[in-house]
Amino acid sequence: MTAVTSVASAEQELQLQRRLQQDSILLAGKTIYLNPFLYWRRFDANTDRWLREPGQLLEDQILANRLRFYPEVDWTSIDSEEQAVKDGAVEMFLKSLELISTFNPELSAGHLLEVERKMAVTKKLAFERWVARALRRREQEEVRERRRFDRERFLRRWSEWLAIDTTRQALLPFTTLLVLAMVGGWWFGSQHSVRQQVVDPGVQRTLP
């Protein structure tokens, strides 16, 4: 049992080391994190929202940096969904580099270039997965918001229609007939029930 636990601990430690190697780089004797979410303890609420929500950077800024991070991609041959994911990944690259330079101001331009090169190799797929999930969440939220708006608009239109005098006057005879029909149905049902409960005792005949 101890041997199995030791093997499992060794595998977890190896996976952790591999993850740290992908999420960091050693420059000038200092470990620089490539994963922007590892800086979250130093974020304020605005920075956290800025990082997590796609679409915070200008479109021109994204377009100008497409080939910088995706030189192998023919942007005219991919569909709109894949294009949105890769544009979001470009945005994540730019945001991450800005955060890294902000939290590590001692890094030189050469150091930042090394950071960018390793990020392009190790973080591309991770950024794409993150953006794809974020876009799905946004789409689901938009669907829920649209449905809520449609329900509110439907109820508001009915309320406004019912508030019109001519509508109330037109509905008054119908409402009266509906109430009378309900009362008549109740009365008929109660009378039928009473008749069923009355039992005929019969007539006793006297033999001569």
Long-range contacts (C-beta under 8 A, 24 or more apart in sequence): 22-122, 22-123, 23-122, 25-114, 25-115, 25-118, 27-107, 27-111, 27-114, 27-115, 28-106, 28-107, 28-111, 30-104, 30-106, 32-100, 32-104, 32-107, 32-111, 32-115, 33-100, 34-96, 34-100, 34-115, 34-118, 34-119, 34-122, 34-123, 35-96, 35-123, 35-126, 36-92, 36-95, 36-96, 36-99, 36-100, 39-99, 39-103, 42-103, 47-99, 50-95, 51-95, 51-99, 52-134, 53-134, 53-138, 54-88, 54-91, 54-131, 54-134, 54-135, 54-138, 55-91, 56-91, 56-95, 57-91, 57-94, 57-95, 61-94, 62-87, 62-90, 62-91, 62-94, 65-90, 65-93, 65-94, 66-90, 69-93, 69-120, 69-124, 84-131, 84-135, 85-128, 85-131, 85-132, 85-135, 86-128, 88-127, 88-128, 88-131, 88-132, 88-134, 88-135, 89-124, 89-127, 89-128, 89-131, 91-131, 92-123, 92-127, 92-130, 92-131, 93-119, 93-120, 93-123, 93-127, 96-123
